[in-house]
Each structure stands twice: as structure tokens, then as C-alpha cells.
Amino acid sequence: MAANAPSAPQKPQRFWGLTLALLFGVFAGLSIFTFDYGEGLSYFSNDPAACQNCHIMREQFDAWNHSSHKHVAACNDCHTPHSFAAKYIVKGINGWNHSLAFTTGNFPDPIRIRAFNARIAQDNCVDCHAGLVSQIHGAGKDEETDCVSCHGNVGHGR
């Protein structure tokens, strides 16, 4: 019996290696196709037109297009945090949630903002209008105000 005899290739390991490579290739290909088909790169921009890639958002886009904020704020100015890292983290979270909801059709019609995103919009209202809000309402740091309770149609003027 030779101790240094070459061993025959192990077919089960080769089969599983090829199978995993094929599955990864299919997954990567479908992911790239879906990202391209859904115009995924457009969501990294600050262009409000990207928000109407989904037909469900056309009403909101049209309303924003006729609102008092059109010339001073784009979608990201109100709906994402203002810091660079937080903005893209929220874009990633929302991108995943939106693609899942629109792919499965599991979203309310008409669409409604979730608490997570409403909090971001509220923080951005206060960030942009802090001087005015403090003069009008006298709201301190501990006092909660909800801008959209009175100004709900400002960004999407209906």
C-alpha cells in the first residue's frame, strides 16, 4: 500500500461547491437585474423624481410639486436625517422596506407614513424651523410638538 498515492477527487464536495457557486451566481444575477430594473441607483440621488419611480408615489410627488416647499426642500430634506451617515442608513432601511412592500403588494392604499419616518420628518421640521417654532409655540426641549397636526399639508399641499 503506497502512502503517497494520489487520492481520487471527492465528487460530493465538488458537487456542493458547484451547486453553491451556481446558487450564488443566480442570486447575484437576479439581485443586479432587480436593482437595475427598479432604478436603484436613482435612490442615492437627491432628485425628487426618483421618489415617483413607484407609481404609488405619483400623488405625493404631484402634491409636493405644487407645495410651498418645492423651491426650498426636496424629498430627502424632509424624509431623511440631515447627517450623511444617518441619511444613507435610513435610505437603506426604507429602500428595503419599500421594495418588499411594493413587490409583495403589502402596503396600505393610500399609503401612510410610519412612526419611524414620521419622527424623522418631525425632527427635520424642527431643525429647519427651530427659530420660528420657538418664537411661536415657546416649545422647550422637553415639550413635544407635532408639526403635521396643524401643518399636515405643507410638504404635500393638497
C-alpha positions as CSV (number, residue, x, y, z in Angstrom):
1,M,0.0,0.0,0.0
2,A,1.5,3.3,-1.1
3,A,1.3,6.1,1.4
4,N,1.8,8.9,-1.2
5,A,-0.8,7.6,-3.7
6,P,-2.9,10.4,-5.1
7,S,-6.5,10.3,-3.9
8,A,-9.4,10.4,-6.3
9,P,-11.3,13.7,-6.4
10,Q,-14.2,13.7,-3.9
11,K,-17.3,14.1,-6.0
12,P,-19.7,15.1,-3.2
13,Q,-17.5,18.1,-2.2
14,R,-17.1,19.2,-5.9
15,F,-20.9,18.8,-6.4
16,W,-21.8,21.0,-3.4
17,G,-19.1,23.6,-4.4
18,L,-20.5,23.9,-7.9
19,T,-24.1,24.0,-6.6
20,L,-23.3,26.8,-4.1
21,A,-21.4,28.7,-6.8
22,L,-24.4,28.3,-9.2
23,L,-26.9,29.4,-6.5
24,F,-24.8,32.4,-5.6
25,G,-24.5,33.3,-9.3
26,V,-28.2,33.1,-9.8
27,F,-28.9,35.2,-6.6
28,A,-26.3,37.8,-7.6
29,G,-27.7,38.0,-11.2
30,L,-31.3,38.4,-10.0
31,S,-30.2,41.0,-7.5
32,I,-28.3,43.0,-10.1
33,F,-31.2,42.7,-12.5
34,T,-33.8,43.8,-9.9
35,F,-31.7,46.7,-8.7
36,D,-31.2,47.9,-12.3
37,Y,-34.9,47.3,-13.3
38,G,-36.0,49.2,-10.2
39,E,-33.7,52.1,-11.0
40,G,-31.9,51.5,-7.7
41,L,-29.1,54.0,-8.3
42,S,-31.6,56.8,-8.7
43,Y,-32.4,56.5,-5.0
44,F,-28.9,57.5,-4.0
45,S,-29.5,60.9,-5.6
46,N,-31.4,63.9,-4.2
47,D,-33.7,64.1,-7.2
48,P,-37.4,64.1,-6.2
49,A,-38.3,62.4,-9.5
50,A,-36.7,59.2,-8.1
51,C,-39.4,59.0,-5.5
52,Q,-42.0,58.6,-8.2
53,N,-40.3,55.5,-9.7
54,C,-43.0,53.7,-7.8
55,H,-46.4,54.5,-9.3
56,I,-47.9,54.7,-5.8
57,M,-45.9,57.8,-5.1
58,R,-47.1,59.9,-8.0
59,E,-49.8,61.6,-6.0
60,Q,-47.3,62.6,-3.3
61,F,-44.8,63.9,-5.9
62,D,-47.5,65.9,-7.7
63,A,-48.7,67.4,-4.4
64,W,-45.1,68.3,-3.4
65,N,-44.6,69.8,-6.9
66,H,-47.4,72.3,-6.1
67,S,-46.5,72.8,-2.4
68,S,-44.9,75.8,-0.6
69,H,-41.7,73.6,-0.1
70,K,-41.0,72.8,-3.7
71,H,-38.4,75.5,-4.1
72,V,-36.7,75.0,-0.7
73,A,-36.9,71.3,0.1
74,A,-36.7,68.1,-1.8
75,C,-38.0,64.7,-0.5
76,N,-34.7,63.9,1.3
77,D,-34.7,67.2,3.1
78,C,-37.8,66.2,5.0
79,H,-37.8,62.4,4.9
80,T,-34.2,61.5,5.7
81,P,-31.9,62.7,8.5
82,H,-29.6,65.6,7.6
83,S,-26.3,63.9,8.6
84,F,-24.6,61.9,5.9
85,A,-24.3,58.5,7.6
86,A,-27.8,58.6,9.1
87,K,-29.3,59.7,5.8
88,Y,-27.9,56.6,3.9
89,I,-28.8,54.2,6.7
90,V,-32.4,55.4,6.6
91,K,-32.4,55.3,2.8
92,G,-31.2,51.7,3.1
93,I,-33.8,50.7,5.6
94,N,-36.6,52.5,3.7
95,G,-35.3,51.0,0.4
96,W,-35.6,47.5,1.8
97,N,-39.0,48.2,3.3
98,H,-40.4,49.8,0.2
99,S,-39.1,47.2,-2.2
100,L,-40.5,44.4,0.0
101,A,-43.9,46.2,0.3
102,F,-44.2,47.1,-3.3
103,T,-43.0,43.6,-4.5
104,T,-45.5,41.8,-2.3
105,G,-48.3,44.4,-2.6
106,N,-48.4,44.6,1.2
107,F,-49.0,48.3,1.8
108,P,-51.9,50.5,2.7
109,D,-53.7,52.4,-0.1
110,P,-53.5,55.3,0.3
111,I,-50.0,55.0,1.7
112,R,-49.3,56.3,5.2
113,I,-46.1,57.3,6.8
114,R,-44.9,55.0,9.6
115,A,-43.9,56.2,13.1
116,F,-40.2,55.8,12.4
117,N,-40.3,58.1,9.3
118,A,-42.8,60.5,10.9
119,R,-40.3,61.1,13.7
120,I,-37.6,61.9,11.1
121,A,-39.9,64.3,9.3
122,Q,-40.8,65.9,12.7
123,D,-37.1,66.3,13.6
124,N,-36.4,67.9,10.2
125,C,-39.3,70.4,10.6
126,V,-37.9,71.5,13.9
127,D,-34.3,71.5,12.5
128,C,-35.3,73.8,9.7
129,H,-37.8,76.0,11.5
130,A,-36.3,76.0,15.1
131,G,-36.2,79.8,15.4
132,L,-39.7,80.3,14.2
133,V,-41.2,77.4,16.2
134,S,-39.6,78.5,19.5
135,Q,-41.0,82.0,19.0
136,I,-44.5,81.0,18.1
137,H,-45.0,78.0,20.3
138,G,-42.4,78.6,23.0
139,A,-41.7,74.8,22.9
140,G,-38.8,73.8,25.0
141,K,-36.6,70.8,24.5
142,D,-38.9,68.6,26.8
143,E,-42.1,69.8,25.2
144,E,-43.3,67.6,22.3
145,T,-44.9,69.3,19.4
146,D,-46.2,67.6,16.3
147,C,-45.9,70.0,13.3
148,V,-48.1,68.0,11.0
149,S,-51.0,68.1,13.4
150,C,-51.5,71.7,12.2
151,H,-49.4,71.8,9.1
152,G,-50.0,68.4,7.6
153,N,-50.4,69.6,4.0
154,V,-47.4,71.8,3.9
155,G,-44.9,69.4,2.2
156,H,-47.6,67.7,0.1
157,G,-50.0,70.6,-0.3
158,R,-53.4,69.2,-1.2
